Amino acid sequence: MTGQRVMVTAAARGIGRAIALGFAAAGARVHICDVDDEALEEFRAEAPEIEAAYCDVTDEDDVDRWFADALDELGGLDVLVNNAGIAGPTAAVEDMSLDGWRHCVAVNLDSQFLCVRRAVPIMKQQGRGAIINMSSTAGLYGYGYRTPYASAKWAVIGFTKSLAVELGPHGIRVNAVCPGSVEGERMDRVIAAQARVSGLSEHEIRTDYAKQASLRRFVDPEEIADMVLFLASPQAAMVSGQAIAVDGHTETFR
């Protein structure tokens, strides 16, 4: 990945952080964004070689500003990783607010459209590029009490496959990664919310999530990063339009 120019959304913590650090370690030039000021400061201290900026990826003006700054810094764009996402509300559908629904869809889906719209003209001009969109195993199965999240993640796969058709003739590959249960703060919050809704303990919920995968464990963020780097690399030159799960093989999902 030496010399590759990479942009990663929501990358100050979690999966995005692992992806950004992975690209940098492989020799790429990386520019990230996030909405968490504290996390951004921590990231800058940890990885000063990576440019890090504030950007609300649901805000069109913010996205335009981030792209202008990043492209000026990088001098172009070879890889876009649409990593931004939130868990959204955990509730019965009849108890869910429209604002909660819309915000979840905006972060998980609309942000990808806003970033792709800016990236594509640059990639078309150079005749190459790789776009990796973050979906989820929730984009492959139904997910009760998490309907806005699952709906957005299903839509990401449709968005990905449609872009692969549209952009393939221009040498641009587009794929989706579908993580399973990933270790980290966000999964901890999901488990806590699920426990409140179900009446089960957090330990029971965590155990149940682990049992859903054949490998019987959670995914490490670095394992997601490894797949993203592969999909951006020359070794994946003929991989496009795919939704690839990194989940230890999900047997059941609820």
C-alpha positions as CSV (number, residue, x, y, z in Angstrom):
1,M,0.0,0.0,0.0
2,T,3.1,2.3,-0.1
3,G,2.1,5.7,-1.4
4,Q,-1.6,5.0,-1.6
5,R,-3.9,7.9,-0.5
6,V,-6.6,6.8,1.9
7,M,-9.5,8.5,3.6
8,V,-11.4,6.8,6.5
9,T,-14.5,8.1,8.2
10,A,-15.1,7.8,11.9
11,A,-11.6,6.5,12.5
12,A,-10.5,8.0,15.9
13,R,-11.6,4.9,17.8
14,G,-12.7,1.3,17.3
15,I,-12.7,-0.4,13.9
16,G,-11.9,2.8,12.1
17,R,-8.8,3.4,14.2
18,A,-7.6,-0.1,13.5
19,I,-8.2,0.5,9.7
20,A,-6.3,3.8,9.7
21,L,-3.4,2.4,11.7
22,G,-3.3,-0.6,9.4
23,F,-3.1,1.4,6.3
24,A,-0.4,3.7,7.8
25,A,1.7,0.7,8.8
26,A,1.4,-0.7,5.3
27,G,2.9,2.6,3.9
28,A,-0.2,4.5,2.9
29,R,-0.9,8.1,3.5
30,V,-4.0,8.4,5.6
31,H,-6.5,11.1,6.4
32,I,-9.3,10.4,8.9
33,C,-12.3,12.2,10.4
34,D,-14.5,11.8,13.4
35,V,-17.0,13.8,15.5
36,D,-15.5,12.9,18.8
37,D,-13.1,15.8,19.7
38,E,-11.6,13.9,22.7
39,A,-11.0,10.8,20.6
40,L,-9.4,12.9,17.8
41,E,-7.0,14.4,20.3
42,E,-6.0,11.0,21.6
43,F,-5.6,9.7,18.0
44,R,-3.4,12.7,17.0
45,A,-1.1,12.0,20.0
46,E,-0.9,8.3,19.1
47,A,-0.5,8.7,15.3
48,P,0.8,12.1,14.5
49,E,1.7,11.0,11.0
50,I,-2.0,10.6,10.2
51,E,-4.0,13.7,9.4
52,A,-7.1,13.8,11.6
53,A,-10.0,16.3,11.3
54,Y,-13.4,16.9,12.8
55,C,-16.3,16.1,10.4
56,D,-19.9,15.2,10.8
57,V,-20.4,12.9,7.9
58,T,-24.2,13.4,7.9
59,D,-23.6,17.1,7.1
60,E,-23.1,17.9,3.5
61,D,-21.0,21.1,4.2
62,D,-18.8,19.3,6.7
63,V,-18.2,16.5,4.2
64,D,-17.3,18.9,1.4
65,R,-14.9,20.8,3.7
66,W,-13.2,17.6,4.9
67,F,-12.8,16.3,1.3
68,A,-11.3,19.7,0.2
69,D,-8.8,19.7,3.0
70,A,-7.9,16.0,2.7
71,L,-7.5,16.1,-1.1
72,D,-5.3,19.2,-0.8
73,E,-3.2,17.3,1.8
74,L,-3.1,14.0,0.0
75,G,-3.0,15.2,-3.6
76,G,-5.6,12.7,-4.7
77,L,-7.5,9.7,-3.5
78,D,-7.0,5.9,-4.1
79,V,-9.1,4.4,-1.3
80,L,-12.2,5.5,0.5
81,V,-13.3,3.6,3.6
82,N,-16.9,4.5,4.7
83,N,-16.6,3.3,8.2
84,A,-18.9,5.7,10.1
85,G,-21.8,4.1,11.9
86,I,-23.9,4.1,15.0
87,A,-25.9,1.4,16.8
88,G,-29.1,3.5,16.8
89,P,-32.1,2.9,19.0
90,T,-32.9,-0.4,20.6
91,A,-36.7,-0.6,20.9
92,A,-39.8,-2.1,19.7
93,V,-40.7,-0.5,16.4
94,E,-43.9,1.0,17.8
95,D,-41.9,2.7,20.5
96,M,-39.3,4.1,18.2
97,S,-39.2,7.8,17.3
98,L,-38.9,9.1,13.8
99,D,-35.9,11.2,14.8
100,G,-34.1,8.2,16.2
101,W,-34.8,6.2,13.0
102,R,-33.6,9.1,10.7
103,H,-30.4,9.7,12.6
104,C,-29.4,6.1,12.5
105,V,-30.1,5.9,8.8
106,A,-28.3,9.2,8.2
107,V,-25.1,8.1,9.9
108,N,-25.0,4.5,8.6
109,L,-26.2,5.2,5.0
110,D,-26.5,8.8,4.0
111,S,-22.9,9.5,5.1
112,Q,-21.7,6.9,2.6
113,F,-23.6,8.6,-0.3
114,L,-22.2,12.0,0.7
115,C,-18.6,10.7,0.7
116,V,-18.9,8.6,-2.4
117,R,-20.3,11.5,-4.3
118,R,-17.2,13.5,-3.6
119,A,-14.7,10.6,-4.2
120,V,-16.0,9.2,-7.5
121,P,-15.1,12.1,-9.8
122,I,-11.5,11.9,-8.6
123,M,-11.3,8.2,-9.0
124,K,-12.9,8.3,-12.4
125,Q,-10.4,10.9,-13.6
126,Q,-7.5,8.7,-12.7
127,G,-9.2,5.5,-13.9
128,R,-8.9,3.5,-10.7
129,G,-9.9,3.4,-7.0
130,A,-11.3,1.3,-4.3
131,I,-14.3,2.0,-2.1
132,I,-15.0,-0.1,1.0
133,N,-18.4,0.4,2.7
134,M,-19.0,-0.9,6.2
135,S,-22.2,-3.0,6.5
136,S,-22.7,-5.6,9.2
137,T,-24.0,-9.1,9.6
138,A,-27.2,-7.2,10.5
139,G,-27.2,-6.4,6.8
140,L,-27.6,-10.1,6.1
141,Y,-30.2,-11.1,8.7
142,G,-33.2,-9.7,10.4
143,Y,-32.5,-8.0,13.7
144,G,-35.5,-7.5,16.0
145,Y,-35.5,-4.3,18.1
146,R,-32.7,-2.9,16.0
147,T,-34.8,-2.2,12.8
148,P,-33.2,1.1,11.8
149,Y,-29.7,-0.3,12.1
150,A,-30.4,-3.4,10.2
151,S,-32.4,-1.6,7.5
152,A,-29.5,0.8,6.9
153,K,-26.9,-2.0,6.8
154,W,-29.0,-3.9,4.3
155,A,-29.2,-0.7,2.2
156,V,-25.4,-0.4,2.3
157,I,-25.1,-3.7,0.5
158,G,-27.6,-2.6,-2.2
159,F,-25.7,0.7,-2.5
160,T,-22.4,-1.2,-2.8
161,K,-23.6,-3.6,-5.5
162,S,-25.2,-0.8,-7.4
163,L,-22.0,1.3,-7.3
164,A,-19.9,-1.7,-8.4
165,V,-22.1,-1.9,-11.6
166,E,-21.9,1.8,-12.2
167,L,-18.3,2.4,-11.4
168,G,-16.7,-0.9,-12.6
169,P,-16.2,0.4,-16.2
170,H,-14.1,3.2,-14.8
171,G,-11.7,0.9,-12.9
172,I,-13.3,1.5,-9.5
173,R,-13.9,-1.4,-7.3
174,V,-16.6,-1.3,-4.5
175,N,-17.1,-3.8,-1.8
176,A,-18.9,-4.1,1.6
177,V,-17.5,-5.6,4.8
178,C,-20.0,-7.2,7.2
179,P,-18.5,-7.4,10.7
180,G,-20.0,-9.7,13.2
181,S,-19.8,-8.9,17.0
182,V,-16.7,-6.8,17.4
183,E,-14.9,-6.3,20.7
184,G,-15.1,-2.7,21.8
185,E,-17.0,0.1,23.5
186,R,-19.8,0.2,20.9
187,M,-20.6,-3.5,21.3
188,D,-20.6,-3.0,25.1
189,R,-23.3,-0.3,24.7
190,V,-25.3,-2.5,22.3
191,I,-25.2,-5.3,24.9
192,A,-26.3,-3.0,27.7
193,A,-29.2,-1.7,25.6
194,Q,-30.2,-5.2,24.6
195,A,-30.2,-6.3,28.2
196,R,-32.5,-3.4,29.2
197,V,-35.0,-4.4,26.5
198,S,-34.9,-8.2,26.9
199,G,-34.7,-8.4,30.7
200,L,-31.6,-10.7,30.5
201,S,-28.3,-9.8,32.1
202,E,-25.4,-8.3,30.1
203,H,-23.4,-11.5,30.7
204,E,-26.2,-13.6,29.2
205,I,-26.5,-11.3,26.2
206,R,-22.7,-11.3,25.6
207,T,-22.6,-15.1,25.9
208,D,-25.5,-15.4,23.4
209,Y,-23.7,-13.2,20.9
210,A,-20.5,-15.2,21.1
211,K,-22.5,-18.5,20.6
212,Q,-24.0,-17.1,17.4
213,A,-20.7,-17.6,15.6
214,S,-19.2,-21.0,14.8
215,L,-15.8,-19.8,16.1
216,R,-17.5,-18.9,19.4
217,R,-15.8,-15.5,20.0
218,F,-16.1,-11.9,19.2
219,V,-14.1,-10.3,16.3
220,D,-11.1,-8.2,17.0
221,P,-11.1,-4.7,15.2
222,E,-7.7,-5.6,13.6
223,E,-9.4,-8.6,11.9
224,I,-11.8,-6.2,10.2
225,A,-8.9,-3.9,9.3
226,D,-7.1,-6.9,7.7
227,M,-10.0,-7.5,5.4
228,V,-10.4,-3.8,4.4
229,L,-6.6,-3.7,3.5
230,F,-6.9,-6.8,1.4
231,L,-9.9,-5.4,-0.5
232,A,-8.0,-2.2,-1.2
233,S,-4.9,-4.0,-2.3
234,P,-3.8,-5.2,-5.8
235,Q,-4.4,-8.8,-4.5
236,A,-8.1,-8.0,-4.7
237,A,-8.0,-6.6,-8.2
238,M,-10.9,-8.7,-9.4
239,V,-13.0,-8.5,-6.2
240,S,-15.9,-6.0,-6.6
241,G,-19.6,-5.9,-5.7
242,Q,-19.2,-8.3,-2.8
243,A,-20.5,-8.3,0.8
244,I,-17.9,-10.1,2.8
245,A,-18.6,-11.2,6.4
246,V,-15.9,-11.2,8.9
247,D,-17.8,-12.8,11.7
248,G,-16.5,-16.3,12.5
249,H,-19.5,-17.7,10.5
250,T,-22.8,-16.6,11.9
251,E,-25.0,-19.6,12.5
252,T,-28.0,-17.9,14.1
253,F,-29.0,-14.2,14.5
254,R,-31.6,-12.6,16.6
